[in-house]
Amino acid sequence: MSYVSIWKPVNERIVQASRETESEIIGLLLGRLENDAIIIDDSITGEFSAELHRVTLPSATIAKIAHDFVNGRIKGNIVGWYHSHTEGGLFFSDTDSETQRKLQQFSSLITAMVIDSTTGDVGYFRIDPRTEKPIRIPSGKIRVFTEATEALREIPAKPPVRPTPTIEVRAAPTRPRQPTNLLIVATIVIALIVSLAILGTAFYRGIPTGPALTIIHTSISNATIGTPVEVRANVTGPVRNATLAYAVAGTASFTQAKMNSPGPGQYSYVIPGEQVTGNIAYFITATDTSGSQVRTVTYNIVISDFAFQAYNLALTVYRTRTAAAELRLLAINGFSQQVTLSTTGAPQGLTVSFTPNPTPLGTAVEMNVTADTLTPNGTYPIVVTATYTPTNSRPITRGATALVTVADFGLQVSPTSRQISKGAPAAYELVLNIQRGFVDPVRVDLTGLPQGATYEILMSSNTVVGGGPGTVTMTLQISTTPTVKPGTYNMTVSASGGGIVHSQNIQLIVR
């Protein structure tokens, strides 16, 4: 018996589709036949009528698929068909067996894939040509491959027990000639159409009753984050109601919503803006007066969104000065609206502004931070918030954190007063406290000396390079001569760096 190889993304897509609806699903398997193996590398479906225990692929859908093959819009060969079971697990019903039996008249390798939509389990079935009964292909002959090179790899099997050798002369069997791709396509399409005619358009699961429903819908391809999305459809036939099933990316299941009917055959439903938080998958189901259903394929809405571009924002601002940094906002899926920027978490005296604000996405935004004399030193996490406010909906916000360090340095002089005799020296201790983030050089100067006196800073230089945090201690040495007049002299020690100046008054008394 041949084995079946199916590409993993195709397998996952079919299983996921079966679990996204309470009804059965149906479609065709595409691929190729190589040696005695069926390689499945794609699948196709269309609009079909479905309910809990029955699924019908209308002849119009089959005709469209055949037309797409002829015109080259669908590539490959039809090598099988699939459908799901909502109850009962993996089995082959009488209707399944009848359909498979007729299809195998055209190709013995046509395979039926059955999906248990409750568990996600998958099985493959054929009709045994000798017994005319369904058989399930053993799991050891099923392969789910991720790389093309794995598709034809031999599946390990237990080594056979070798019997006692015998010699038998037989005529060599004639190997069947493999049909060309075009012949395979034509044969399988004809097989499907013939089978549909025989089954009265009840494809695989059952025979629908009453006039067919038709859903006419123009799919929605794009929407904007936080903005309500209105889904509209026209339904022809004896319709009882229509429902919309939709799932937002990140949610575990579909939301089922009854569509409103503003007029005969017209149906609509508005997905609330607060639920439009990511890409949306949806389909429409219509139910007729007898309880039969028809549903569309699953459509996908790409949602445009925005975010802060990934970066680590950190800046340092000196007290009484302004620092600037560049922000960038990223437009996702063509987002083109303006957003407004704001901040929270700033300490007293720290002001943050943005230019431009509001800002269109894709442009650089300058973030300006100013610290006044009341702003305490330290590092603060400032939350930057970008807000988009859709019409008639809640605001959408995206945030990033900026670490803002308010840096400075301090000056202390001791003692604040010295008394000396004429010609004697006087010494003061100076302490510079460099705060975290302050990196500019600091220069110390003295003004107000009496005539005839000089000073020096007892270090290699009277300039201290920043780069704190840290403490720098130095000595202010004042020298006098006998010509200095006695008296009390008020002097000022100043430390300046990075545009910041700190000073302290000291006193020298000469006797």
Secondary structure, DSSP 8 states (H G I E B T S, - for coil): --EEEEEHHHHHHHHHHHHT-SS--EEEEEEEEETTEEEEEEEE---BEEETTEEE--HHHHHHHHHHHHTTSS-SEEEEEEEEESSS-S---HHHHHHHHHHTTT-TT-EEEEEETTT--EEEEEE-TTT--EEE--GGGEEEESSGGGTTS---------------------------HHHHHHHHHHHHHHHHHHHTT--SS----SS--EEE-----EEETTS-EEEEEEEESSEEEEEEEEEETT-SS-EEEE-EEEETTEEEEEE-GGG-SS-EEEEEEEEETTS-EEE---EEEEEEEEEE-S--EEEEEEBTSEEEEEEEEEEETT---EEEEEEE---TTEEEEEESSSEETTSEEEEEEEE-TT--SEEEEEEEEEEE--TTS--EEEEEEEEEEEE-EEEEEE-SEEEE-TT--EEEEEEEEE-TT--S-EEEEEE---TT-EEEESSS-SEE---SSEEEEEEEEEE--TTS--EEEEEEEEEEETTEEEEEEEEEEE-
